[in-house]
Amino acid sequence: MEHRPSPFIDGDERDAFGIYAMLRWALIFLVIAIIAGLLGFTDVQAASATIARWLFAIFLVLFLGALVIGLAIGSKLLS
């Protein structure tokens, strides 16, 4: 029998599957942008901030899409 991961996984195991990988990278680039800005590396700060914004926007769009699909499927299952 094949082992499949459960959809009901706690936070530590969920990170092992990479579910929050894109949000984690967005936060990493945001921290890099803040540190680079404080140290005066404006080009690095601007690039890191741009990458962080794009990754966060992509994550947000994917999250909202999954939420809408989940709600649509859930409402069909209840009716």
C-alpha positions, 0 to 999 in steps of 0.5 A, a space after each residue: 500500500 502506498 503512503 500518501 501524506 495526510 491533508 491534516 498535518 501540523 505545522 512542522 511536518 507541513 514545512 517538510 512538504 514545502 507548502 509555505 516555501 514561497 512565503 518563506 522565501 518572500 520573508 527572507 528577501 524582505 529581511 535581506 532588503 531591510 538589512 541592506 537598506 540599513 547598511 546603505 546598499 540601495 541596489 541590493 535593497 531595491 532588488 530584494 524588496 522587488 523580489 519579496 513583493 513579487 513572491 508575496 503577490 504570487 503567494 497571495 494569488 495562489 492562496 486566494 485561488 485555492 481558497 475559492 476552489 476549496 469553498 466551491 468544492 466544499 459547498 458542493 459536498 455539503 449540498 
